[in-house]
Amino acid sequence: MATPTTIELDEAPSLTPMLAKAARGAIPGLGASGEGELPATTAVLRGATVDVDHLADYAEVCGYRLGPVLPPTYLHMLGFPLSVLLMTRPDFPFGLMGMVHVRNTITQSRPVGIDEARRTGVDLTATVENLRPHPKGQQLDNVVVATVDGDEVWRSISTYLKRGSGGDEQADDRSGAADIDVGDLPMTARWSVPRDIGRRYGAVSGDRNPIHLSALSAKAFGFPRAIAHGMWTKARCLAALEGVLPSTGTIDVAFKLPLLLPSRVEYATARRGDDWRFGVRGTGGKPHLAGAVVAG
């Protein structure tokens, strides 16, 4: 059993050197072993504050309006460097570049005010846990929790798939949003997703993974063109529901087929009371994202 360890951070770690390290690890012979258990390590950043100019840039690239509270996906971006830190340490058994982000579930216990986040800040913790079989390999959860004055206000669980050994064809990888048939949802809008959205979101989020930046860099990792960030796609979907989303509850998405850039896609939604189902699909019907909002 791994020894519990806590890493106390004075500031968020820079993503650029960590992602460069992860890209180097994707070279054959330089990656992680793919064996062993997950580390029992917690990364902690206390008093993380929000810069309003940066928030405005994030809102613009994702389609949000600026209001009195943070968009539900913004804290994920603040906590992402802590997640990458844990997944690029020597004791993490997989190479980050070989992992696929297949699901994200955000649970918001209460809205976080912008003024509150600017002045008081939030405490962020990140862990990696729940290594388990997947029909195509192994999967695990990267968990980020935000607290204010000791009370949990927000939680994000990002599930990553490592293709390869350790899989189980009988493993159940479908639940929640993964069960939604995007083709059954009525179309709400058509979007033109621009060629540069990966670079623009990467500039705001710091997530400059090569698969998002250009066709040339994406081809090195097996993609015909650059692909959109999954969390940009989720944020864009939620921005389109601003004003009607419940202030508390769970927002669950399953990332399906990669969204190649540029693309024209259909945005589809269905409402039942305060709950929503939504999705993004190609004009040919192939799903890129399936999502559900459950008020609570």
Secondary structure, DSSP 8 states (H G I E B T S, - for coil): ----EEEEESS---HHHHHHHHHHHTSTTSS--S-S----EEEEEEEE---HHHHHHHHHHHT----SB--TTHHHHHHHHHHHHHHTSTT-SS-GGGEEEEEEEEEESS--BHHHHHHT-EEEEEEEEEEEEETTEEEEEEEEEEEETTEEEEEEEEEEEEESTT--TT-----GGGG--GGGS-EEEEEEE-TTHHHHHHHHH----GGGT-HHHHHTTT-SS-B--HHHHHHHHHHTTTTTS-SSEEEEEEE-S--BSSEEEEEEEEEETTEEEEEEEETTS-EEEEEEEEE-
